[in-house]
């Protein structure tokens, strides 16, 4: 609404080609925000990573990184 401050949290979108470091950047950014007392949520929108068995060529996030 006009004249009212926007109270929504900022949205950061990370995009780029395969294997360019998007996931690592997102994890580091989330860790930095959490260390600063802010909240952070990573939402993966890679359509190919949701399929079981499609591990080649999709740079799926490791279980260790998902746990971070």
Backbone as numpy.savetxt, mean C-alpha at the origin, in Angstrom:
# Nx Ny Nz CAx CAy CAz Cx Cy Cz
-18.41 20.25 1.61 -19.25 21.43 1.61 -18.37 22.67 1.61
-18.84 23.66 0.95 -18.07 24.88 0.81 -17.96 25.61 2.15
-16.75 26.07 2.46 -16.53 26.83 3.68 -16.22 25.98 4.90
-16.29 24.66 4.78 -15.99 23.79 5.91 -14.67 23.08 5.66
-13.86 22.95 6.71 -12.58 22.25 6.52 -12.81 20.77 6.19
-11.95 20.23 5.38 -12.02 18.82 5.00 -11.37 18.00 6.10
-12.14 17.16 6.77 -11.62 16.37 7.89 -11.23 14.95 7.49
-11.28 14.67 6.21 -10.89 13.34 5.76 -9.38 13.19 5.84
-8.91 11.99 6.18 -7.45 11.78 6.21 -6.88 11.83 4.80
-5.61 12.17 4.67 -5.01 12.21 3.33 -4.96 10.81 2.71
-5.03 10.78 1.41 -4.94 9.53 0.65 -3.67 9.57 -0.17
-2.83 8.56 -0.01 -1.59 8.46 -0.78 -1.75 7.28 -1.73
-1.54 7.52 -3.01 -1.63 6.46 -4.01 -0.25 6.25 -4.60
0.21 5.00 -4.60 1.52 4.65 -5.16 1.27 3.83 -6.41
1.78 4.27 -7.53 1.61 3.55 -8.78 2.92 3.46 -9.53
3.01 2.50 -10.43 4.22 2.35 -11.22 4.28 0.98 -11.85
5.31 0.74 -12.65 5.44 -0.55 -13.33 5.80 -1.69 -12.38
5.63 -2.90 -12.85 5.97 -4.09 -12.08 7.42 -4.04 -11.63
7.65 -4.45 -10.39 8.98 -4.56 -9.79 9.70 -3.22 -9.68
8.95 -2.13 -9.51 9.59 -0.82 -9.38 9.73 -0.38 -7.93
9.27 -1.21 -6.97 9.43 -0.89 -5.56 8.20 -0.29 -4.90
7.04 -0.41 -5.53 5.81 0.15 -4.97 5.47 -0.45 -3.61
5.55 -1.76 -3.50 5.20 -2.42 -2.24 6.16 -2.01 -1.14
7.45 -2.01 -1.41 8.43 -1.61 -0.40 8.19 -0.18 0.04
7.91 0.71 -0.90 7.61 2.10 -0.56 6.37 2.19 0.32
5.32 1.46 -0.03 4.08 1.49 0.74 4.31 0.99 2.16
5.08 -0.09 2.30 5.37 -0.64 3.63 6.18 0.35 4.45
7.21 0.93 3.86 8.04 1.90 4.59 7.24 3.14 4.98
6.39 3.61 4.09 5.56 4.78 4.38 4.59 4.47 5.52
3.97 3.30 5.49 3.05 2.90 6.56 3.78 2.79 7.89
4.97 2.20 7.89 5.76 2.08 9.12 6.14 3.46 9.65
6.50 4.37 8.76 6.87 5.73 9.16 5.67 6.45 9.78
4.51 6.31 9.14 3.30 6.94 9.67 2.94 6.37 11.04
3.01 5.05 11.18 2.70 4.42 12.46 3.66 4.87 13.55
4.95 4.99 13.22 5.95 5.45 14.19 5.68 6.90 14.60
5.05 7.67 13.72 4.73 9.07 14.01 3.37 9.20 14.71
2.75 8.07 15.05 1.48 8.10 15.75 0.27 8.27 14.85
0.44 8.10 13.57 -0.66 8.22 12.61 -1.13 6.82 12.23
-2.29 6.73 11.66 -2.77 5.43 11.20 -2.40 5.23 9.74
-2.32 3.98 9.34 -1.97 3.67 7.95 -2.58 2.33 7.57
-3.11 2.27 6.38 -3.66 1.03 5.83 -3.17 0.89 4.40
-2.67 -0.28 4.07 -2.23 -0.55 2.70 -3.31 -1.39 2.03
-3.77 -0.93 0.89 -4.76 -1.66 0.10 -4.13 -1.99 -1.24
-3.96 -3.27 -1.50 -3.39 -3.69 -2.78 -4.49 -3.75 -3.82
-4.24 -3.14 -4.95 -5.24 -3.14 -6.03 -4.71 -3.85 -7.27
-3.72 -4.72 -7.09 -3.16 -5.46 -8.22 -4.09 -6.62 -8.55
-4.74 -6.55 -9.67 -5.75 -7.55 -10.03 -5.16 -8.95 -10.19
-3.89 -9.05 -10.48 -3.29 -10.37 -10.72 -2.83 -11.05 -9.43
-2.67 -10.31 -8.35 -2.17 -10.90 -7.12 -3.23 -11.61 -6.30
-4.47 -11.50 -6.67 -5.53 -12.14 -5.89 -5.75 -13.60 -6.26
-5.16 -14.05 -7.35 -5.37 -15.42 -7.80 -4.36 -16.38 -7.19
-4.86 -17.48 -6.64 -3.97 -18.52 -6.11 -3.28 -19.21 -7.27
-2.00 -19.50 -7.09 -1.26 -20.23 -8.10 -0.68 -19.35 -9.19
-1.02 -18.08 -9.21 -0.48 -17.17 -10.23 0.68 -16.39 -9.59
1.73 -17.12 -9.25 2.86 -16.52 -8.53 3.95 -16.00 -9.46
4.00 -16.49 -10.66 5.06 -16.09 -11.59 4.64 -14.82 -12.31
5.52 -13.83 -12.31 5.27 -12.59 -13.04 4.36 -11.60 -12.35
3.98 -11.89 -11.09 3.08 -10.96 -10.40 3.72 -10.29 -9.20
4.94 -10.68 -8.84 5.66 -10.07 -7.71 4.79 -10.05 -6.45
4.21 -11.20 -6.12 3.35 -11.27 -4.94 4.13 -10.88 -3.69
3.45 -10.23 -2.78 4.04 -9.81 -1.51 4.27 -11.05 -0.66
5.45 -11.14 -0.06 5.78 -12.30 0.77 4.97 -12.28 2.06
4.85 -13.44 2.70 4.14 -13.53 3.97 4.82 -12.65 5.02
6.15 -12.59 4.99 6.87 -11.74 5.95 6.52 -10.27 5.76
6.44 -9.82 4.52 6.08 -8.42 4.27 4.62 -8.14 4.64
3.73 -9.11 4.39 2.33 -8.92 4.77 2.19 -8.80 6.28
3.07 -9.46 7.03 3.01 -9.42 8.48 3.58 -8.12 9.06
4.36 -7.40 8.28 4.96 -6.15 8.77 3.95 -5.13 9.06
